[in-house]
Amino acid sequence: MKVLGWCDADRINNPETFAGYFNDLEAKDHSGLARFHCRDRAKQDLLAPATADFAMFDRSERHLGSWEYQVYGTVESDNAFGVTFAFRFYCTLQFKGDSDPGLMRNWSLTSFALEPA
């Protein structure tokens, strides 16, 4: 019963916060697009991006709420001598929510790291 009282208090005293709860509940899951954009970002730091091979099952997307996502994954790519190296990438980004989530310009990249695996 305490939860309902708290929820009703927010509905009355803070309608914007109350509406935000439902916006988060109704928001579509864009974790797949977040993964796609983070992979594209990882390619930018590779010496031979055309050779990028992303591990299919070694990945993780986590929805943090408010259209913010953390993405972790592994990619293998060749160096200048054709030797393949493995890297881990970490990415946090947030969808701005005002347009097409398929376009990177509608996302804010909060953090990114690419390091040897």
C-alpha positions in Angstrom: 0.0 0.0 0.0 3.0 2.3 0.6 3.9 2.1 -3.1 0.5 3.2 -4.2 0.5 6.1 -1.7 3.9 7.2 -3.0 2.8 6.9 -6.6 -0.4 8.9 -5.9 1.7 11.6 -4.1 3.9 11.9 -7.2 0.8 12.1 -9.4 -0.6 15.0 -7.4 2.6 16.8 -6.3 5.0 16.2 -9.2 3.0 15.4 -12.4 6.1 15.6 -14.7 8.0 13.0 -12.7 4.8 10.8 -12.6 4.5 11.1 -16.4 8.2 10.2 -16.8 7.6 6.8 -15.1 5.1 5.9 -17.8 7.4 7.3 -20.6 10.1 4.9 -19.4 7.7 2.0 -19.3 6.3 2.7 -22.8 9.6 3.5 -24.4 10.7 1.0 -27.1 13.8 -1.0 -26.4 16.6 0.4 -28.7 19.3 -1.9 -27.3 19.9 -3.5 -30.8 20.4 -0.1 -32.4 22.6 1.0 -29.5 24.8 -2.1 -30.2 24.9 -1.2 -33.9 26.0 2.3 -33.2 28.6 1.2 -30.7 30.0 -1.3 -33.3 30.3 1.5 -35.9 32.1 3.6 -33.3 34.5 0.8 -32.6 35.3 0.4 -36.3 36.5 4.1 -36.3 39.3 3.2 -34.0 40.5 0.1 -35.8 43.4 0.2 -38.2 41.7 -2.0 -40.7 37.9 -1.5 -40.1 37.0 -3.6 -43.2 38.4 -6.7 -41.5 36.3 -6.1 -38.3 34.7 -9.4 -37.1 32.4 -8.9 -34.1 31.8 -11.8 -31.9 28.2 -12.9 -32.2 27.6 -14.2 -28.7 30.2 -12.3 -26.7 28.2 -9.1 -26.2 26.0 -7.4 -23.8 23.6 -4.5 -23.9 22.1 -3.1 -20.8 19.2 -0.6 -20.7 19.9 2.0 -17.9 16.6 3.8 -18.3 15.7 7.0 -20.0 16.9 5.5 -23.3 20.5 5.2 -22.1 22.3 2.0 -22.9 25.7 0.4 -22.1 27.2 -1.9 -24.7 30.1 -4.3 -24.2 31.6 -6.5 -26.9 34.5 -8.1 -28.7 35.9 -7.4 -32.1 38.8 -8.9 -34.0 40.6 -6.9 -36.7 43.8 -7.0 -38.7 46.8 -4.7 -38.1 49.0 -3.3 -40.9 50.8 -6.6 -41.3 47.6 -8.7 -41.6 47.9 -10.1 -38.0 44.5 -10.4 -36.3 44.1 -8.9 -32.8 41.1 -9.1 -30.5 39.8 -6.0 -28.7 37.0 -5.3 -26.2 34.9 -2.2 -26.6 32.8 -0.4 -24.0 30.2 2.1 -25.0 27.5 4.2 -23.3 25.1 6.2 -25.3 21.7 7.8 -25.0 18.9 8.2 -27.5 17.7 11.8 -27.7 14.2 10.5 -28.3 13.2 13.2 -30.8 13.7 11.4 -34.1 14.9 8.3 -35.9 16.9 6.0 -33.6 18.5 4.4 -36.6 20.6 7.6 -37.2 23.7 8.1 -35.0 23.1 11.9 -35.0 20.1 11.2 -32.8 22.2 9.7 -30.1 24.7 11.1 -27.6 27.9 9.1 -27.0 28.6 9.4 -23.3 31.7 7.2 -23.1 33.7 4.9 -25.3 36.8 2.7 -24.9 38.5 0.2 -27.1 41.3 -1.9 -25.6 43.2 -5.1 -26.3 41.3 -8.2 -25.2 
